[in-house]
Amino acid sequence: MALILLAGLALYFRLDKNVTLVIDGRAATLSTLSGTVGDLLEAEEVAVAQHDRVRPAASARLAEGMRIQVDHAKEIQLVLNGAPQTVYVIGQTVDDVLEQINLRAGQNAFLRPSRAARITDGTVIQFRRAVSVTLAVDGKSTDLITNAPDVGYLLDSLGVVLRRHDKVAPSAYAPLTEDGVIKVTRVRYARVTSVESVPFITKTRYTDRLIRGTRRVERYGVPGEVRMEYRVRKVDGKVVDREVLSREQLSEPVAQIVLVGTRNPNTQTGTASWYQRDGMVAAHKTLPKGTRVRVTNLANGKQVTVVIDDRGPFVKDWIIDLSDDAFAKLAPLGSGIIKVRLDW
């Protein structure tokens, strides 16, 4: 029995924790067996309403030495320029309320009670000449309650600096109006240098060295380069226009030349064979070496273009001897020979 009692005591001391509970600024040190913040609050009969703040959260596990803070929200009436509204606040003083709702007071603002006055449920705070406005600046839109006398005063109180080219609408001297929108547009000018490509043109040349309708690139085009210097105008970080300040040609573009054939093709029909050669080449009895010949398989319409670089074939009615690479594009090598038409 004594052992069971000792074990129970050991478990008790292991589960027992000393914590500090701060309720609305008043602190108390407690010894508790509760497992979570919520359990502790329930055990201490601390009620938590919707707008109250508990730190850490109610679901947090309790630990030795933990500090739990409960701030009960107070339901107060805030009268802005004669329009009452209900506000739930956590702070203890009028100044805390003004900070929580982001209300900035001007020198001539009417505020009752004073900033240092403590608040309780039902406190009525009266504030005249405050308005609700929306400030859009630097990509952010913020809703504010302010009693600033004009747009410029509001921007200055918020630390929004207007530089030389920036725009603000309405103007900095315009009085604030309820539900007004103040838009600050950032305008920046900068010099920008870039190296840009200059496109080449394509020239067409007609030649009777090629079969009619045949096209061949004689010289490939090369883009040029130019160094450009601009004065750019940016509005809210985006370039909206630019002015050319200088232009330096670094290299000229080289025109591309395309040859277009005008000659009616020469044709020859007969038998094609193949032999082992690399590439799209062929042998012909009489055509000059270097001649480009289009070969058409009359059985299936497949075509291949080859360059004559050899002599042959030396068999009657055989008109061309194709490399095995070229023949394979027209028919299986196992075919041996095929009927073809040559165009050149």
JOWO-V883131 format. One record per residue. N is the residue number from 1. RES is the residue in one letter. PSI is psi in degrees with one decimal (999 if undefined). Layout:
# JOWO-V883131
{{N/RES/PSI} {N/RES/PSI}}
This chain:
# JOWO-V883131
{{1/M/-41.8} {2/A/-38.6} {3/L/-41.5} {4/I/-40.8} {5/L/-43.9} {6/L/-41.7} {7/A/-40.4} {8/G/-41.8} {9/L/-40.5} {10/A/-42.0} {11/L/-38.9} {12/Y/-48.3} {13/F/-27.9} {14/R/-33.5} {15/L/-23.3} {16/D/134.7} {17/K/144.6} {18/N/121.4} {19/V/163.4} {20/T/124.0} {21/L/118.8} {22/V/115.5} {23/I/113.6} {24/D/42.0} {25/G/-8.4} {26/R/122.5} {27/A/146.4} {28/A/140.4} {29/T/129.7} {30/L/151.5} {31/S/125.7} {32/T/151.9} {33/L/0.8} {34/S/148.9} {35/G/-32.7} {36/T/169.5} {37/V/-43.5} {38/G/-41.1} {39/D/-41.3} {40/L/-46.4} {41/L/-38.1} {42/E/-41.1} {43/A/-34.0} {44/E/3.2} {45/E/42.3} {46/V/111.1} {47/A/139.1} {48/V/117.6} {49/A/178.4} {50/Q/-41.8} {51/H/0.2} {52/D/160.9} {53/R/128.8} {54/V/126.5} {55/R/127.6} {56/P/176.2} {57/A/158.8} {58/A/-26.5} {59/S/-7.5} {60/A/141.9} {61/R/137.7} {62/L/146.1} {63/A/156.4} {64/E/130.4} {65/G/4.1} {66/M/147.8} {67/R/120.5} {68/I/127.4} {69/Q/127.6} {70/V/121.3} {71/D/114.5} {72/H/128.5} {73/A/145.9} {74/K/134.4} {75/E/113.2} {76/I/168.2} {77/Q/124.5} {78/L/118.1} {79/V/107.1} {80/L/113.4} {81/N/38.8} {82/G/-6.9} {83/A/113.4} {84/P/149.4} {85/Q/149.4} {86/T/131.4} {87/V/137.1} {88/Y/123.0} {89/V/155.3} {90/I/-30.9} {91/G/176.4} {92/Q/-21.3} {93/T/169.5} {94/V/-39.7} {95/D/-38.6} {96/D/-40.0} {97/V/-46.4} {98/L/-39.1} {99/E/-41.5} {100/Q/-39.2} {101/I/8.1} {102/N/43.3} {103/L/123.9} {104/R/124.5} {105/A/138.5} {106/G/175.3} {107/Q/-33.8} {108/N/13.7} {109/A/146.3} {110/F/119.9} {111/L/126.9} {112/R/128.4} {113/P/-176.0} {114/S/167.1} {115/R/-37.0} {116/A/-8.0} {117/A/138.9} {118/R/150.5} {119/I/150.7} {120/T/174.0} {121/D/132.1} {122/G/-4.4} {123/T/139.1} {124/V/122.8} {125/I/124.1} {126/Q/133.0} {127/F/121.4} {128/R/155.3} {129/R/14.7} {130/A/142.1} {131/V/157.0} {132/S/124.0} {133/V/163.5} {134/T/127.1} {135/L/121.0} {136/A/114.5} {137/V/140.0} {138/D/40.5} {139/G/5.0} {140/K/146.8} {141/S/122.1} {142/T/132.5} {143/D/130.3} {144/L/150.2} {145/I/119.7} {146/T/153.4} {147/N/19.0} {148/A/140.9} {149/P/-26.4} {150/D/175.4} {151/V/-45.1} {152/G/-41.0} {153/Y/-42.0} {154/L/-47.7} {155/L/-41.7} {156/D/-40.7} {157/S/-25.1} {158/L/-1.3} {159/G/21.8} {160/V/111.7} {161/V/128.1} {162/L/121.1} {163/R/179.9} {164/R/-47.2} {165/H/-1.4} {166/D/152.3} {167/K/145.4} {168/V/135.9} {169/A/128.8} {170/P/178.0} {171/S/162.7} {172/A/-22.9} {173/Y/-3.3} {174/A/137.9} {175/P/152.1} {176/L/143.7} {177/T/153.6} {178/E/132.8} {179/D/21.6} {180/G/157.3} {181/V/123.2} {182/I/121.3} {183/K/119.5} {184/V/121.8} {185/T/120.4} {186/R/123.6} {187/V/125.2} {188/R/144.4} {189/Y/140.3} {190/A/154.6} {191/R/130.8} {192/V/131.8} {193/T/135.2} {194/S/148.9} {195/V/121.7} {196/E/154.0} {197/S/139.4} {198/V/116.3} {199/P/148.3} {200/F/159.9} {201/I/160.4} {202/T/124.3} {203/K/137.6} {204/T/129.5} {205/R/132.8} {206/Y/139.0} {207/T/143.6} {208/D/7.6} {209/R/-13.5} {210/L/152.2} {211/I/145.4} {212/R/131.7} {213/G/-12.0} {214/T/135.7} {215/R/141.3} {216/R/134.4} {217/V/116.5} {218/E/-36.0} {219/R/127.6} {220/Y/140.6} {221/G/152.6} {222/V/123.3} {223/P/149.9} {224/G/179.5} {225/E/144.4} {226/V/138.6} {227/R/120.1} {228/M/140.8} {229/E/126.4} {230/Y/154.5} {231/R/111.0} {232/V/147.8} {233/R/123.6} {234/K/134.3} {235/V/115.7} {236/D/42.4} {237/G/-6.0} {238/K/135.3} {239/V/123.2} {240/V/-25.8} {241/D/166.6} {242/R/149.0} {243/E/130.5} {244/V/124.8} {245/L/-37.1} {246/S/158.1} {247/R/122.3} {248/E/117.5} {249/Q/118.9} {250/L/-39.0} {251/S/145.3} {252/E/144.7} {253/P/148.5} {254/V/123.0} {255/A/144.4} {256/Q/136.6} {257/I/123.8} {258/V/125.7} {259/L/134.8} {260/V/123.8} {261/G/144.0} {262/T/-8.6} {263/R/137.2} {264/N/137.6} {265/P/146.7} {266/N/141.6} {267/T/155.6} {268/Q/135.3} {269/T/138.1} {270/G/-154.7} {271/T/138.5} {272/A/137.1} {273/S/-176.0} {274/W/157.8} {275/Y/166.8} {276/Q/111.4} {277/R/152.0} {278/D/138.8} {279/G/176.3} {280/M/75.1} {281/V/168.6} {282/A/167.5} {283/A/139.1} {284/H/151.7} {285/K/-38.4} {286/T/-24.3} {287/L/140.9} {288/P/142.6} {289/K/140.5} {290/G/-9.7} {291/T/133.4} {292/R/127.4} {293/V/131.4} {294/R/125.5} {295/V/125.8} {296/T/126.9} {297/N/114.4} {298/L/-17.3} {299/A/-33.8} {300/N/-2.2} {301/G/-1.9} {302/K/146.4} {303/Q/154.8} {304/V/146.3} {305/T/130.1} {306/V/163.7} {307/V/129.5} {308/I/121.7} {309/D/14.9} {310/D/172.8} {311/R/146.6} {312/G/-174.4} {313/P/155.5} {314/F/52.3} {315/V/137.5} {316/K/136.2} {317/D/-2.2} {318/W/124.3} {319/I/-17.9} {320/I/144.4} {321/D/107.0} {322/L/151.0} {323/S/154.5} {324/D/-31.0} {325/D/-44.3} {326/A/-42.8} {327/F/-39.2} {328/A/-22.3} {329/K/-14.6} {330/L/-35.3} {331/A/160.9} {332/P/144.9} {333/L/-27.0} {334/G/-14.8} {335/S/-27.5} {336/G/-68.0} {337/I/154.1} {338/I/159.4} {339/K/131.3} {340/V/164.3} {341/R/133.4} {342/L/136.4} {343/D/130.7} {344/W/999}}
